[in-house]
């Protein structure tokens, strides 16, 4: 898509002389639709994964909280360590979005 814009700008006089503006505009719109749909799918899948991880964290923390109430031996440490571990996992997963976004942009033709 981006290379098409560059090529169109370089050959603008030729495109206008042959009257191909409509054809190239349609090709650009098709390429833009394809690019936008792939990007939307990528963003939606990352958000879906983040939501599932957040729900898993809530369930896991609830289980640990109930266990702490029933067995109060080292409850505060268990709760704190599990929270730190799960938040680290959640933070790292959301960090994947930035790295994957960079990798996606490298491979666009």
Backbone as numpy.savetxt, mean C-alpha at the origin, in Angstrom:
# Nx Ny Nz CAx CAy CAz Cx Cy Cz
3.12 4.68 -18.96 2.30 5.86 -18.96 3.17 7.11 -18.96
4.20 7.14 -18.13 5.03 8.33 -18.03 5.91 8.50 -19.26
6.38 7.39 -19.81 7.18 7.48 -21.03 6.31 7.91 -22.21
5.03 7.56 -22.19 4.14 7.97 -23.26 3.95 9.48 -23.28
3.89 10.09 -22.11 3.77 11.55 -22.04 5.00 12.21 -22.63
6.17 11.68 -22.30 7.41 12.23 -22.82 7.49 12.07 -24.34
7.14 10.90 -24.84 7.18 10.67 -26.29 6.16 11.54 -27.01
5.01 11.75 -26.41 3.98 12.59 -27.02 4.46 14.04 -27.11
5.10 14.52 -26.06 5.58 15.89 -26.09 6.70 16.07 -27.11
7.53 15.05 -27.28 8.61 15.15 -28.27 8.07 15.10 -29.70
7.02 14.35 -29.95 6.47 14.23 -31.29 5.18 14.99 -31.50
5.00 16.07 -30.77 3.75 16.81 -30.81 3.44 17.38 -32.20
4.44 17.88 -32.89 4.20 18.44 -34.22 3.76 17.36 -35.20
4.37 16.20 -35.13 4.02 15.10 -36.02 2.61 14.59 -35.71
2.28 14.49 -34.43 0.95 14.02 -34.03 -0.12 14.97 -34.55
0.10 16.25 -34.43 -0.89 17.23 -34.89 -0.98 17.27 -36.41
0.14 17.07 -37.09 0.09 17.11 -38.55 -0.69 15.94 -39.13
-0.68 14.79 -38.47 -1.44 13.63 -38.94 -2.82 13.53 -38.29
-3.15 14.42 -37.40 -4.48 14.43 -36.77 -4.73 13.24 -35.86
-3.73 12.82 -35.12 -3.84 11.64 -34.25 -4.04 12.01 -32.77
-4.51 13.22 -32.51 -4.68 13.63 -31.12 -5.66 12.74 -30.37
-6.79 12.45 -31.01 -7.81 11.62 -30.36 -7.32 10.21 -30.07
-6.59 9.63 -31.02 -6.06 8.27 -30.83 -5.07 8.23 -29.66
-4.16 9.19 -29.62 -3.17 9.20 -28.54 -3.80 9.56 -27.19
-4.83 10.38 -27.22 -5.53 10.69 -25.98 -6.22 9.44 -25.43
-6.81 8.64 -26.32 -7.44 7.39 -25.89 -6.40 6.41 -25.34
-5.24 6.32 -25.99 -4.17 5.43 -25.49 -3.68 5.89 -24.11
-3.57 7.22 -23.94 -3.14 7.73 -22.65 -4.18 7.44 -21.57
-5.46 7.62 -21.88 -6.51 7.33 -20.91 -6.53 5.85 -20.53
-6.32 4.97 -21.49 -6.25 3.53 -21.19 -5.07 3.21 -20.28
-3.92 3.79 -20.58 -2.73 3.56 -19.74 -2.93 4.13 -18.34
-3.56 5.28 -18.24 -3.80 5.89 -16.94 -4.80 5.06 -16.13
-5.84 4.54 -16.78 -6.80 3.68 -16.08 -6.13 2.42 -15.54
-5.27 1.83 -16.35 -4.57 0.61 -15.91 -3.64 0.92 -14.74
-2.93 2.03 -14.83 -2.00 2.41 -13.75 -2.77 2.72 -12.47
-3.87 3.45 -12.59 -4.65 3.82 -11.41 -5.28 2.61 -10.75
-5.77 1.66 -11.54 -6.39 0.47 -10.95 -5.35 -0.38 -10.21
-4.15 -0.50 -10.76 -3.11 -1.26 -10.07 -2.70 -0.56 -8.77
-2.59 0.75 -8.81 -2.20 1.50 -7.60 -3.28 1.40 -6.53
-4.55 1.49 -6.93 -5.65 1.38 -5.98 -5.67 -0.01 -5.34
-5.44 -1.05 -6.14 -5.40 -2.40 -5.60 -4.27 -2.56 -4.59
-3.12 -1.97 -4.88 -1.98 -2.03 -3.97 -2.32 -1.34 -2.64
-2.87 -0.14 -2.70 -3.22 0.60 -1.48 -4.30 -0.13 -0.69
-5.30 -0.67 -1.37 -6.37 -1.39 -0.69 -5.85 -2.65 -0.01
-4.94 -3.36 -0.64 -4.41 -4.58 -0.01 -3.56 -4.26 1.21
-2.81 -3.19 1.17 -2.01 -2.80 2.34 -2.93 -2.39 3.49
-3.99 -1.65 3.18 -4.94 -1.26 4.23 -5.66 -2.47 4.80
-6.02 -3.42 3.94 -6.68 -4.64 4.39 -5.74 -5.41 5.34
-4.48 -5.53 4.98 -3.52 -6.22 5.83 -3.36 -5.49 7.16
-3.27 -4.17 7.13 -3.15 -3.39 8.37 -4.35 -3.56 9.28
-5.54 -3.58 8.70 -6.75 -3.79 9.50 -6.76 -5.17 10.14
-6.38 -6.19 9.39 -6.36 -7.55 9.94 -5.32 -7.67 11.06
-4.19 -7.02 10.90 -3.18 -7.07 11.95 -3.67 -6.34 13.20
-4.33 -5.20 13.01 -4.89 -4.47 14.16 -5.94 -5.30 14.89
-6.79 -6.00 14.16 -7.79 -6.86 14.79 -7.13 -8.02 15.54
-6.08 -8.57 14.96 -5.35 -9.64 15.64 -4.72 -9.13 16.93
-4.18 -7.91 16.89 -3.59 -7.32 18.09 -4.64 -7.13 19.17
-5.82 -6.67 18.80 -6.89 -6.46 19.78 -7.28 -7.78 20.43
-7.45 -8.82 19.62 -7.83 -10.13 20.17 -6.72 -10.67 21.07
-5.48 -10.57 20.63 -4.36 -11.09 21.42 -4.21 -10.34 22.74
-4.34 -9.02 22.69 -4.24 -8.23 23.92 -5.39 -8.54 24.87
-6.56 -8.79 24.34 -7.70 -9.15 25.19 -7.45 -10.48 25.89
-6.91 -11.44 25.16 -6.60 -12.75 25.75 -5.55 -12.59 26.85
-4.53 -11.79 26.60 -3.49 -11.59 27.61 -4.05 -10.85 28.82
-4.91 -9.87 28.59 -5.51 -9.13 29.70 -6.36 -10.04 30.58
-7.13 -10.93 29.97 -7.93 -11.87 30.74 -7.02 -12.83 31.51
-5.93 -13.27 30.88 -4.99 -14.16 31.56 -4.32 -13.46 32.74
-4.03 -12.17 32.58 -3.42 -11.40 33.67 -4.38 -11.27 34.84
-5.65 -11.09 34.54 -6.64 -10.97 35.61 -6.80 -12.28 36.37
-6.70 -13.39 35.65 -6.87 -14.69 36.29 -5.60 -15.17 36.99
-4.43 -14.87 36.40 -3.14 -15.29 36.97 -2.26 -14.05 37.14
-2.38 -13.33 38.22 -1.70 -12.04 38.35 -0.23 -12.12 38.77
0.50 -13.15 38.43 1.88 -13.28 38.89 2.80 -12.22 38.27
2.94 -12.23 36.96 3.77 -11.23 36.27 2.95 -10.53 35.21
1.78 -10.15 35.56 0.82 -9.61 34.61 1.24 -8.36 33.90
1.84 -7.41 34.65 2.20 -6.15 34.02 3.28 -6.34 32.97
4.25 -7.19 33.28 5.32 -7.45 32.31 4.79 -8.17 31.08
3.92 -9.13 31.28 3.35 -9.85 30.14 2.58 -8.90 29.24
1.77 -8.06 29.84 0.96 -7.13 29.07 1.83 -6.12 28.32
2.84 -5.59 29.00 3.70 -4.60 28.38 4.54 -5.21 27.25
5.12 -6.38 27.47 5.94 -7.01 26.44 5.13 -7.41 25.22
3.95 -7.94 25.46 3.12 -8.34 24.31 2.67 -7.11 23.53
2.34 -6.03 24.21 1.94 -4.81 23.52 3.09 -4.25 22.68
4.29 -4.23 23.24 5.44 -3.75 22.48 5.71 -4.61 21.26
5.64 -5.92 21.43 5.88 -6.82 20.32 4.84 -6.64 19.22
3.58 -6.57 19.58 2.54 -6.45 18.58 2.54 -5.09 17.89
2.84 -4.05 18.63 2.93 -2.74 17.99 4.13 -2.66 17.05
5.21 -3.34 17.38 6.36 -3.40 16.49 5.99 -4.12 15.19
5.26 -5.21 15.31 4.82 -5.93 14.11 3.91 -5.05 13.26
2.99 -4.36 13.89 2.07 -3.48 13.16 2.83 -2.34 12.49
3.77 -1.74 13.20 4.55 -0.64 12.65 5.38 -1.11 11.46
5.97 -2.29 11.58 6.82 -2.82 10.51 5.98 -3.15 9.27
4.79 -3.66 9.48 3.93 -3.99 8.35 3.51 -2.72 7.62
3.22 -1.69 8.36 2.87 -0.43 7.70 4.08 0.20 7.03
5.26 -0.09 7.54 6.48 0.39 6.89 6.72 -0.30 5.55
6.17 -1.51 5.40 6.28 -2.21 4.12 5.62 -1.42 3.01
4.60 -0.68 3.35 3.87 0.09 2.33 4.82 1.05 1.62
5.66 1.72 2.37 6.59 2.67 1.77 7.62 1.96 0.90
8.15 0.85 1.42 9.16 0.12 0.66 8.57 -0.49 -0.60
7.39 -1.08 -0.48 6.73 -1.68 -1.64 6.36 -0.62 -2.65
5.96 0.54 -2.19 5.63 1.61 -3.11 6.82 2.04 -3.94
7.99 2.08 -3.31 9.21 2.42 -4.05 9.53 1.34 -5.06
9.39 0.06 -4.66 9.67 -1.04 -5.58 8.70 -1.04 -6.76
7.45 -0.70 -6.51 6.46 -0.66 -7.58 6.83 0.43 -8.59
7.22 1.59 -8.09 7.55 2.69 -9.02 8.80 2.40 -9.81
9.73 1.57 -9.31 10.94 1.23 -10.06 10.62 0.43 -11.31
9.59 -0.41 -11.25 9.31 -1.35 -12.34 8.26 -0.85 -13.32
7.80 0.38 -13.18 6.82 0.92 -14.13 7.54 1.28 -15.42
6.94 0.87 -16.50 7.58 1.15 -17.81 6.91 2.32 -18.47
